[in-house]
């Protein structure tokens, strides 16, 4: 019975891999066909990496005494801090974009 479950899991992984490759392949194909959208996408990806980099620079690598018992390292603390700061940046950006879009519609009438 275990071997049947393992085969099912392996087939699931293979199908997910093919789906991921197909998704990426079609995305790249569409980017090649429409270069204006490709430029916008590249700017967005670069902007996301800039946000990651700034968040990494702002994150602290301090480990509190209460977390030493979990064997938390300075590196993992810095990565968690970077993730939290990135989340806050992106959350603030999304809320700002929604407010700007709605308020600009309201005041343009």
N, C-alpha and C positions, 0 to 999 in steps of 0.2 A: 504494500500500500504506500509506503514511503517513497518508493521509486516513482510511482505514478504521480505523486504530489510534486516531486522534484522535476519531473518532465514538464508538468503544467507550469511550474514557476519559470523554468528555463524558456519555454515557449512564450510565456508572457513577457519576459525580458526581451526576447528577440523581436516580438511584435512592437513593443514600446520603442526599441531601437530603430526599427524600420519606420515607424511613425515619426520619430524625431528627425531622422534623416530626410524623409519626404517633406516635412514641414520646413526644414532649413533649406532644402533644395529648391522648393517652390518659392520661398522667400527671396533667395538669391536670384532666381530666374526673373522674378518680378522687379527686383532692384535693377537688374541689367536692362530691362525693357524700358523702365521709367527712371531716368537719371536724376530728375528733380526730386522725386521722393527719396531716392538713394542718398542724395546730399543731406536732406533733412534728417534722415535716419542716422547718418554718420554724425551729424552735429549733435543729435540727441544722445548717442552713445558716448561721444567725447565729453559732453556735459555731465553725464552720469559718472564717468570716471573722474572728472574734476571734483564732483561732490564727494566721491569715495576718498579721493586723495586729501581733500580739505578735512573731512571727518577723521581720517587717520591721523593727520597732524594735530587735530584738536583733542583727540582721545588721550586719556591718561592711562599709564601702565601701573598705577598704584594698586596694590592688593591689600585689602583691609585684613586685620588680624582675624576677624570672624570667618574669612574665606580661606585661610591657610589650611584648615583641616580638610578642605576639599581638594587640596593640591592644585590650587589655581596658580598659574604662572603669570608673570608680567605680560608675556606675549598674548596669552588668551584673554587677559583682562583688557588689553589694548584693542584686540579684535572685537570683543563684545562692546566696548565703548564706541568703536567706530561704527558698528552696526546700529547702535542706538542713536547716535548723532545723525547718521545717514537717514534713518527712519524719520527723525524729527525734521530734518531739512526737507525731505520729500513730502511729508505730511503737510508742513507749512506751505510748501510750494503748491500742492494740490488744492488746499483750502483757499489760498490766495488766487489761484487761477479761476476757481469756481466763483468766488466772490466778485472778481473783476469782470468776468463774463456776464454775470447776472446784473451787477450794478451798472455796467455800461449799457446793457439793454434797457434798463429802467430809466436811466437819465437821457438816453438818446430819443425818447418819445416826446 
